[in-house]
Amino acid sequence: MSILIDETTTFIVQGITGREAVNLTRECLDYGRGAQVVGGVTPGRKGRDVHGVPVFDTVDQAVAHHGRPIDGSVVTVPPAFTKDAVFEAIENGVKLVVIVTERIPRRDVAEMVELAALRGARIIGPNCLGIIVPDVIKMGGIGGPARDAAKSYTRGPVGVISRSGGMTTEMSSTLSAAGLGQSTAVSIGGDAIIGSTYAELMPLFEADDETEGIVIYTEPGGRMEAELARWVTENDSRLPIVAFMAGRFMDEMPGMSFGHAGTIVEGKEDTASEKIARLAEAGITVAEEISQIPEIMKAKLAERSAAA
């Protein structure tokens, strides 16, 4: 099994004629069993195609052409138009929206997340690389070209959630090299406001029979880790979790940031040291180095198996 997507998932690419989206579409079509990209949307480009994928002016046209609801959308349009694109997708019945675009105004993101909640949809991102189910399907640019993604991601029992797109692949590659494959890997985005946090994805992994453990990549800034620690404790999670906390140097350099909008430290609770302490209190092990993650996870899985 997997979470969010599988080989039956249909999706469109909004902004499909842009250079990045053209490459992304090719990567998704080539990977695993081949994604079901059933259409693309770029206003004024109806009648064209991208790698055989038909292009439409609107999401409504794409849905009508497909003849039934479309599961998801990858949004790659410029930041000024992202909110309109996401609203259009959700209002046309799309239930999973992966937003690749970065530098979207916070108010726009908040409004998109609110609409998704009202319509029973889910947003991944913004400023993310998407979702991958190893050897099956990827939705977004995660892992890069299909041949590279195939080297980094392998099928297995460990779920991966990361605020950094690149580190999603780095951690998965490290796990794969140690013989630990992944059930699903999700790049959730590094912005201050995102559609799906660690805690919001945990129930999905919890319900997935194939997932036996979780690895997360996290950073200073924001309250997502506190939310995760609380969720794990309150729900008595069956899944062992190993985390890696980047940016520990920021505790010694107040006001310093290293790229992601979500790494702005607004108070003591947002610092790396405080987050590590909160995670540890919830039984989540924080590795000193990424290279340590596989052995820590193997030990946790063995302990869990012995106790079963």
N, C-alpha and C positions, 0 to 999 in steps of 0.2 A: 504494500500500500504506500501512500504518500499523503501529503497535505496540499491543499489548494488546487493543484493541477495533476492531471494524469494524461495518458495517451488519447483520451477521448475529448480533452478540452479544446474548444474552438476559441480563437481570438482574432481580433483585428489589430492593425497598427495605425494609430492616428498620427499623421505627419509622415506617412510612409515614403513620400518622394524625396524627403531630405536625405542628405548624404549618410548621416549616421543611421537613419532608419532603414535605408536600403541595405546597408551592411548587416544591421541587426536582423532584418528579415531573412537574409540569406543564411545567417548563422542558425537561426531557429529552424528553418526548413531542413538544414543539413544534419542537425544534431539528433542523436538517438534514433527513435522511430519516426522522426519527422513531425514537426509541429503542424497542427491543422490551422494555418493562417488563412482564414476564409475571406479576407478582404483588407483593404487599406483605405484610409480616408485622407484626402487633401483637397480642400475646396478649389474648384476650378480645374481639377485634373481627372474628372470622371472619364472612363473609357480607356485610360492607360492601364498598364500593368507593371508590377515590380516582381521580377523573378517568377512570372506566371500568376501572381496574386492580383486580382482585379482591383482597380482603384475607383473610389466613389467620392462624390462631393460631400456626403453626409453619412453619419452613422445609420440613420433611418434607411437610406438607400442600401447600405451594406446588409442590414438585417433583412430587408425585403428580398434582396437577391439571394441570401442564404436560405430564406424560407422558414426559419425558426429562430428562437432566441440564440444569441451569441454569448458564450460564457465570459469572455474577458477582452480586455484591451490593453495594449502597450501604448502609452502616450509619450510622444517625442516632440511635441510642438513647442515653439518658443514660450518663455515664461509668461509673457503678456496674454497669451491665448490659452494657457493650460486650463484655467478654471472653466472656460467655456467648453473646451473639449471634454473635460471630465464630466461636467454637468450633462452634456449631450449624450455621452456614453451611458451614464447611469439612468437618465430618463428614457433611454431606449432599451432598458432591461439588462444591461451588462452588470454582472455581479462581482467581477474581480477586475480592478483597475491598477495596473502597474505603471507608476509615473517615473519615467527616466529623467525628465527635465529637472534642472536645478535652478537656484536663484528665483524661486517663485515667492511672491510676497506672502508673508505669514497670514495675513487676513484671508487671502485667497485659499491657502491651504486649509485654514480652519473652516471655511465655508464648504470646501469640498468634502472634508471629513464629516461635517455635520450632515450634509445631504446624503452621503453614503450610509450613515447610521439610520437616517429616516427611511431610506429605500431598501435596507437590508443588504447593502453592497459592502465590499471590503476594498480598501485602498492599501497598496504596498508602495512605499515611498512617501514623498518625492525624493529626488536625488538618490536613486537606487539603481541597481543593475538587474533586479528581478528575481526570478525563482527558477530552480533547476531540480528535476528529479533524475538522478544519474542514470544514463543509458536509455532514458525514456523520452524526456521532453525538457526543453527550457523555454522560458517566457521572458524575454529581455536579453540584454547583452551579457549577462553573467557568464563568466568563463571564456568569453571571446569566441573566436572561430571554433567550429565544431571539433576539429582535430585537437585543438588545445584543451577545450573543455573535457574531451574524452580522456586526456592524460591526467587531469586534476581531480575529476569527480568519478567515484566508483560507487556501485550499489552496496548498501549496507545498513547498519542499525543506528547510526548516529545522525540526529538532526542538527543542523547548523543555522544559527541566526547571527547576523552581523550588521553593525551600523556602517561598516565600510564595505563597499563593493569589492575592492581589490582583496581585502583581507578575508572575505568569504571564500574566495578561491584559494588564498594562501593557507588558510586553516584546513580546508577540505583536502588540498593537496598533501599537507602534512599528515592528515589522518589516513589518506589513501596509501601513502608510502609506508605507513606502519600497519597496513592490513585492515584498517577500519573504514569501511565505506559509509556513505551517507544515505539516509532515507529521503530527505528533502533538505535543500539549502536555500535560505531566504536572505537576500540583501534588503534590509528594511529601510535604509536611508540614514543619512547623517544630519539631517536638519533638526531644528528645535521642535517643530511640529511634524509628526508623521502619521500615516494612516493606521499602522499596525505595530504595536510595541512588542517587546519580549513577552510580557504577561498576557497580551491579547492573542498571541500565537500559541502559547503553552497548552491551552485546552485542546487544540487541534493535534499537536504532537502527543499529548497525553492519551488521546483517543485512537491513535494510530498504532496498531499491533506491531508493525515493523520497527518502530522507533523504540530503542532501549536506553538511549542517553542523549544529552543535549550538550553542544559546545556553543558558547557565545563569545563574540568579540565586542568589547565595550570600551568606552572612553569617558573622561571627565565631562561634566556638564549634564544638566537635565536630571530627571527623577525616575527614569525608566528602571534603573537597577533596584531602587527601593521598592518600586511597584512589583518587580519580579520576585524579590525576596519575600515580600508580603504574600504574594500569590502562592508561591511554593510552600510557605509555612501554613497558610490557611487551608490549602487544599491537599496537604500531605502528599505531594507529588511522588509518583512512583519512579520518576526519571532522575537518575544522577546527572548533575550538571557540572561542567568544568568551564570556567571563564578565563579570558585573558583581558587584562586591563591595560590599555595603552595610555601613554601620556602621563605617567607617574611624575615625570619631571615638572609638570605644571604646578604641583603642590608647592614647589620651591620658587615658582615664578608667577606670582599673582598677576592676573590680567592677561596671561599668555594664552594663545590659542594656536591650534595647528591645522586649520583648514575647514573642518566641518562646522556648520552654523550651530549645531547642537552642542559643541564643546565649550560654549561660554559658561564659565563657572560663576554663578550668581551668589553662592553662599557656601558655608562649610559642608552642607549635605551633598553638594555637587562635586566635591573633590575626589580624587582617585582613592586616597586613603580611607575616607569615610565610606565610599562605595564598596571597597574591598571588605571592610569590617561588616557592613550590612549583609553582603553576600555570604560571608563566612558564617555569620549568625544563623543564616537560613540553610546551612549545610552545603553551600556551593563552594567548591574549591577553586581558588584563583591561582592559576599557574604563573610562575615568575617569567617563563619564556614559552613561546609558542611550541618549541620543540618538545617541551615537557607534557603537552596536552595528551598525546596518544597513550603514554604509559599511565598517566593518572586516570584516564578514562578506562583503559583496560583493567586496571586495579578495581575501579568502582563497579564495572560490569561483572567482574569475577566475584566480588563481594556480594553483589545483588543476586547472582546466580546461586551462590552457596547458601544464601539465606532463604531462597525460594523453596 
